[in-house]
Amino acid sequence: MSLAERRSASNAMRMHTKIKPMLVLAVLTAGCGNRPVGAAESGHGNRETAKMDQATNGTDGIRNLPSSFGKSFASLDEYLEHLRRYAGPIDQPWYREIRPGVYELVTTMRPAPPPRTFTREQLMREYGFSR
């Protein structure tokens, strides 16, 4: 075997020993991205789906609301306060009370859309609250 053949074989062996761990790592990290069936839809379902999943079993409250971050809420006031404190600062929509019983949807979209206002009753109906 000539010197050139030995170098070529040696380089191939080194390359093989470096590629093998990289392939194992790539396979392992690719598997980490898999989610159970339905996991992708859990936080991004449409309003109709969210309302169907909601439950008001005593103190459980309403679940699966937009920007709820996995929490459930016993009242509309509790949910609106959560949006103001946690969704607003990260550029997600929230509602500002502009006068008693009337709320304005606050977003950071540019250009700013025309103001959208909702009554307390509309929001309660929209999100499934009874109080």
Contacts in CASP RR format, 6 or more apart in sequence:
PFRMAT RR
TARGET T0000
AUTHOR 0000-0000-0000
METHOD contacts of the structure
MODEL  1
MSLAERRSASNAMRMHTKIKPMLVLAVLTAGCGNRPVGAAESGHGNRETA
KMDQATNGTDGIRNLPSSFGKSFASLDEYLEHLRRYAGPIDQPWYREIRP
GVYELVTTMRPAPPPRTFTREQLMREYGFSR
1 9 0 8 1.000
41 49 0 8 1.000
42 64 0 8 1.000
43 64 0 8 1.000
47 66 0 8 1.000
47 126 0 8 1.000
50 64 0 8 1.000
50 65 0 8 1.000
50 66 0 8 1.000
51 128 0 8 1.000
53 63 0 8 1.000
53 64 0 8 1.000
54 62 0 8 1.000
54 63 0 8 1.000
54 64 0 8 1.000
54 65 0 8 1.000
54 128 0 8 1.000
55 61 0 8 1.000
55 62 0 8 1.000
55 63 0 8 1.000
56 62 0 8 1.000
56 128 0 8 1.000
56 130 0 8 1.000
59 74 0 8 1.000
60 72 0 8 1.000
61 72 0 8 1.000
61 73 0 8 1.000
61 74 0 8 1.000
62 72 0 8 1.000
62 73 0 8 1.000
62 74 0 8 1.000
62 79 0 8 1.000
62 127 0 8 1.000
62 128 0 8 1.000
62 129 0 8 1.000
63 70 0 8 1.000
63 72 0 8 1.000
64 70 0 8 1.000
65 73 0 8 1.000
65 79 0 8 1.000
65 127 0 8 1.000
66 93 0 8 1.000
67 82 0 8 1.000
67 83 0 8 1.000
67 86 0 8 1.000
67 87 0 8 1.000
67 92 0 8 1.000
67 93 0 8 1.000
67 94 0 8 1.000
68 79 0 8 1.000
68 82 0 8 1.000
69 86 0 8 1.000
71 82 0 8 1.000
73 79 0 8 1.000
73 82 0 8 1.000
73 129 0 8 1.000
75 129 0 8 1.000
75 131 0 8 1.000
76 120 0 8 1.000
76 123 0 8 1.000
76 124 0 8 1.000
76 127 0 8 1.000
76 129 0 8 1.000
76 131 0 8 1.000
79 127 0 8 1.000
79 129 0 8 1.000
80 94 0 8 1.000
80 95 0 8 1.000
80 97 0 8 1.000
80 103 0 8 1.000
80 123 0 8 1.000
83 92 0 8 1.000
83 93 0 8 1.000
83 94 0 8 1.000
83 95 0 8 1.000
84 94 0 8 1.000
84 95 0 8 1.000
84 96 0 8 1.000
87 93 0 8 1.000
87 94 0 8 1.000
88 94 0 8 1.000
88 106 0 8 1.000
91 108 0 8 1.000
93 105 0 8 1.000
93 106 0 8 1.000
93 107 0 8 1.000
94 105 0 8 1.000
94 106 0 8 1.000
95 103 0 8 1.000
95 104 0 8 1.000
95 105 0 8 1.000
95 106 0 8 1.000
95 118 0 8 1.000
95 123 0 8 1.000
96 103 0 8 1.000
96 104 0 8 1.000
96 106 0 8 1.000
97 103 0 8 1.000
98 104 0 8 1.000
98 117 0 8 1.000
101 119 0 8 1.000
101 120 0 8 1.000
102 117 0 8 1.000
102 118 0 8 1.000
102 119 0 8 1.000
102 120 0 8 1.000
103 117 0 8 1.000
103 118 0 8 1.000
103 119 0 8 1.000
103 120 0 8 1.000
103 123 0 8 1.000
104 115 0 8 1.000
104 116 0 8 1.000
104 117 0 8 1.000
104 118 0 8 1.000
105 115 0 8 1.000
105 116 0 8 1.000
105 117 0 8 1.000
105 118 0 8 1.000
107 113 0 8 1.000
118 126 0 8 1.000
123 129 0 8 1.000
124 130 0 8 1.000
124 131 0 8 1.000
END
